[in-house]
Amino acid sequence: MAIPFVDLKAQYHDVKDLIDSSIQEIFESGGYVLGKYNKSLEETVANKHGVEHAIAVNSGTDALRIGMQACDIQPGDEIITTAFTFVATVETIVQLGAVPVMVDINPDTFDIDISKIEAAITPRTKAIMPIHLFGQLAQVKEIKAIAEKHGLMVFEDSAQVIYAHHDGVYTGNWGKFAGISYYVTKNLGAAGDGGMILTNDDEVARRCISLRIHGMGRERYYYDEVGYTSRMAEIQAAVLAAKITKLDEWNVRRNEIAAQYNSALADSEIIAPATHDGNYHVWHQYTIRHPRRDDLMKYLGEQGIPSAIFYPVPLHLHEPYAQFANGEGSFPVTEQVSRECLSIPVNQHLSDEQVATIIHALKSFVGETSAV
């Protein structure tokens, strides 16, 4: 029985008729750029998240870079974040000439350790950028309180948490802006790249809309600042607009699968991920920990079960970003998690039989098959 880590074909077949008809309409109309599907997607996401503005861009990376530029981040400004993340978080800070100030993470939820934030604040600090990792929000209330206390902005790296919320307040409402990714493998994935900026700040939204088209302002071919080519292709917007009709249903199924894993791994030597109180987790990844992670990964592979490591080497141990830390030992929890973490399939198209197979393999690895 083949078990897919991500099942893009099944996603397509869930909304095949809608995708096919939308794309055919685009080709017949010739409306390839910033058309009705872009507008529909922006309106749907803004309404769901309860934000004033949703601005579609070409990637989640551009969402972060453009969002920060719209918030007037300047060379030398410091932004507090973590090293346990996809490179785009830190990469975009550096591209703007700003300085990523990395701190350690929580071992069970993998997000920023709020107890480390205040010690990292200096006169040059302008913002805190929590990474809402693997499908749930970081400790947003506490982060927002720290930011307000010190007069800082909050930038939400929301690449993996579309439709996630804390106490009913969705990502995009906890900071100056949030950047979402629609990369192929995300819970809501395009047929390529895509991203979105969420904000309640009218001026930030105005600048983001300008920056995504070369810094073009209120009048065509007149430029207010140096911008980017970051329009979302209309075809990508159409794919996303079709898939988003199923996203709530897909997230419910992901939660059902995660609940089965949580129950099976209770009191196991395999450490299950935790969820912060008040969070609605959308389970972009289900990431476990084990001190013999590589052996576990090999064992699962031998059983036909795919797995993946997010992230095998934290960013402060990569050459381009080593200057922002003090080498190995800088962030002990981050480094331990990187050695032990393993993501197992949690995609919404898994059958109960496939989930049971995965659980059986996990328990077999630790010698617990009698409990299955």
Secondary structure as GFF3:
##gff-version 3
##sequence-region A 1 372
A	DSSP	alpha_helix	8	14	.	.	.	ID=ss1
A	DSSP	alpha_helix	16	29	.	.	.	ID=ss2
A	DSSP	alpha_helix	36	49	.	.	.	ID=ss3
A	DSSP	beta_strand	53	57	.	.	.	ID=ss4
A	DSSP	alpha_helix	60	70	.	.	.	ID=ss5
A	DSSP	beta_strand	78	82	.	.	.	ID=ss6
A	DSSP	alpha_helix	88	95	.	.	.	ID=ss7
A	DSSP	beta_strand	99	103	.	.	.	ID=ss8
A	DSSP	three_ten_helix	114	116	.	.	.	ID=ss9
A	DSSP	three_ten_helix	118	120	.	.	.	ID=ss10
A	DSSP	beta_strand	125	128	.	.	.	ID=ss11
A	DSSP	alpha_helix	140	150	.	.	.	ID=ss12
A	DSSP	beta_strand	153	157	.	.	.	ID=ss13
A	DSSP	beta_strand	165	166	.	.	.	ID=ss14
A	DSSP	beta_strand	169	170	.	.	.	ID=ss15
A	DSSP	beta_strand	177	181	.	.	.	ID=ss16
A	DSSP	beta_strand	195	199	.	.	.	ID=ss17
A	DSSP	alpha_helix	202	211	.	.	.	ID=ss18
A	DSSP	alpha_helix	234	243	.	.	.	ID=ss19
A	DSSP	three_ten_helix	244	246	.	.	.	ID=ss20
A	DSSP	alpha_helix	247	265	.	.	.	ID=ss21
A	DSSP	beta_strand	279	280	.	.	.	ID=ss22
A	DSSP	beta_strand	286	289	.	.	.	ID=ss23
A	DSSP	alpha_helix	293	302	.	.	.	ID=ss24
A	DSSP	three_ten_helix	315	317	.	.	.	ID=ss25
A	DSSP	three_ten_helix	319	324	.	.	.	ID=ss26
A	DSSP	alpha_helix	332	340	.	.	.	ID=ss27
A	DSSP	beta_strand	341	344	.	.	.	ID=ss28
A	DSSP	alpha_helix	352	365	.	.	.	ID=ss29
A	DSSP	three_ten_helix	369	371	.	.	.	ID=ss30
###
